[in-house]
Amino acid sequence: MATQPNTARFLGYLRRSTDHQEQSLDGQREACQKEAARRGGQIAVEDFFLDDAITGSDLERPGLKALLGACKTRTDVSGVIIWDRSRLARAEDPREALALELHIEKTGRKLIYVNSSSPNDGSIASHIVALIESESAGKYLLDLSRNVLRGLLQAVHAGHLDGRVPPYGYDTLYVDSSGKPLFIARYNPDRSKEIHEAKLHNETTSLGRHVRSLKSHERPPRSRQDTATLIQGDPFKHKVVRQMFDWAATERLGYKTIARRLNERHVPSPSGGRWAIGSVRDILINPVYRGAYRWNYRSKAKFFHSTKEGLSRVGERAGKGLVRNPEKDVIIKENIFPALVPAEAWFSAQAARQSRQQRIFRGKAANAVYLASGLAYCHNGHKLQGFTTSSRGHRYHAYRCYERYLSGTSGCQAPIVRREQVDDAVLHWLREACILPLLRESDTWAVFEKTLRDSDQHPAELEALRQRAADIDRFITRIGETLDENNLALLDRKLTRLRQERDAINARLNAAQAHTMSLDEVRQKAREFLDDAGRILDDGSPQELKDLLRCFIYRIEVDPIAGKGRIIYYRPHAALQNRLCIQMERVTGIEPV
């Protein structure tokens, strides 16, 4: 659209939360153009900034960031026109939304809302309206999250599918409120769908005539009263699933071997490509194949998530993406869907998998040559796994991201890191930054003396703690004798609180027992430990080096792409206190890898 001379120019911002709100963007665009025309101006096509299918709680949206950049650099526009405040932001804290408005206005651009209770003219009344509307916009997301999750819980307990993509080998059957089959949706590897009639024969529903095809972003047509469930899908996929469980249970094959066999037979994976360890594992551990419905295994909630006690606000895990939930919060309902494998075969596969893990990892862990194993993490948060590989006929040890091991480069693109690059750098840091400074410092013993003096316990207080611990043990025994189905949930919470209190008391008693050492004894043990640490660094066994590292180091974070790392460690004095069963303290230090 060409801009008329002497016509005011505006910027426009459009946003919708999901790609299923088909008319939302066109309606917003038309309303913004009319508001610009009413003010004697217009918005050029290239001056509209768009965020499509992005929630308003995300304040790092690309379209929004582009709008803020244009407000700073464009001197030929007089304002920004938006449909309403909920399009700009739905922040949980209304002050974040108001700060965003202030940021735009400080660039000299007037912020105009088409649908607002009060003009944004800087008056006290407009500020009050802005606060109320921003609070309402943020509260809408909280209420929506709570209501949607509550509805999903009701559907799960009723045995209805929650709208997810069906597992490999299954199709989705939609039924009306009376239980009459409506249609069947079969998903393709690219998430597109084929809609078929539901053919009913002898109380068994099967695939009927093809009706239509839907793209990956299109939803099957259904009303609010319709529900969904799983039925057996492609017979070829049934055979594949049964063969996988047979290999796992009977021949006790691992994920990698099963994936290789399937690829050798040119069997397409659920995504249509080659099988990987992750896709094999997802099938073999999923209880749906024995007919059970597992829900809340993983989630990426922002506001509320489901727990054993009910709905709960999301805390530290907010915004961390897909997170595995605690086992106690996972809901499993048996005999909901048709089973593709017998329950005995499914449980046999789990037993074989667990015995294989114990056989592989427990025996090697104690004597492994990877000193940072269990401490080292990739920059994406996944553990680094030690493994042996070869290049040009030479075998060598290295670390790799566990996510890359499971999913290939689609899971993590970080390259492997030679073992010596990590282990040697960590040992050098331990010697130069921890052990040697401790041997040289003259105030080490004064620190221990102050630690002992500050943490000394009165004998009467210790006896009171011991008495309280004994009382808690008696309470736990009595509660265990009265447990039944009617009071299980209530008493289980009570037992959890009592055990936590008992553990805290025992920790204080153990610390107090360590503190009873005299200062001379502390000095002697600390000196022995430091002398022993020097010997271990020179010619200690792999297990001795591992134990020494864990006295000083809490976590090692490695960025293989940048070639750098970060060591999160205990203060040197605290590491000695840790060795002597005294208080610990964590700090952060940075070392190159």
Secondary structure, DSSP 4 states (H G I P E B T S, - for coil): -PPPTT-EEEEEEEEES-TT-TTHHHHHHHHHHHHHHHTTEE--GGGEEEEES--TT-TT-HHHHHHHHHHHH--S--EEEES-HHHH---SSHHHHHHHHHHHHTTTPEEEESS-SS--SS-HHHHHHHHHHHHHHHHHHHHHHHHHHHHHHHHHHTT---SPPPPTTEEEEEE-TTS-EEEEEEE-TTS-EEEEEEEEETTEEEEEEEEEEE-TTPPPP--TT-EEEEEE--HHHHHHHHHHHHHHHTS---HHHHHHHHHHTT---TTSS---HHHHHHHHT-GGGGT-EEESSEE--SSEEEETTEEEE--TTTTS-SEEPPGGG-EEESS-S--SS-HHHHHHHHHHHHHHHIIIIIHHHTT-S-TTTTTEEETTSPBEEEEEEEETTEEEEEEEEHHHHHHGGGT--PPPEEHHHHHHHHHHHHIIIIIHHHHH-SSHHHHHHHHHHHT---HHHHHHHHHHHHHHHHHHHHHHHH--TTTHHHHHHHHHHHHHHHHHHHHHHHHHHHHTS-HHHHHHHHHHHHHHHHHHHHH--HHHHHHHHHHHEEEEEEETTTTEEEEEEE-HHHHHHHHTT----EEEEEE--
